[in-house]
Amino acid sequence: MARRLAPPAYAKIGRETPVVTWPMKARYDLSKARRGAVVPAAPTKTRITIRLDKGILAWFRNQVNAAGGGDYQSLINEALRVYIGQGTEVPLEETLRRVIREEMQRIG
């Protein structure tokens, strides 16, 4: 006989929409659990950590939201692809000098 779940409890957090919560079990069997991403990344993708300005990230997220949803990371990837394809690479020395000047101004 199938075990029936108890109906969800509704928790109200501040003035937000009520959140559905299910009763917790006393113990969970995690013996077959695996660590890592739930959805494996495509073999052509590499996971990295990158720091972007808040404004840049907000712009890409807003573009995705305005288009009705999607993945802002793919949009950033496409923008980089287009930039590289245009052949408008700035010489590395020029980029390094600019970054050093900006950092020197920042720390005074």
Summary of the structure (lengths in Angstrom):
residues: 108
radius of gyration: 23.3
end to end distance: 72.2
largest distance: 72.2
contacts: 134
relative contact order: 0.05
helix: 40%
strand: 6%
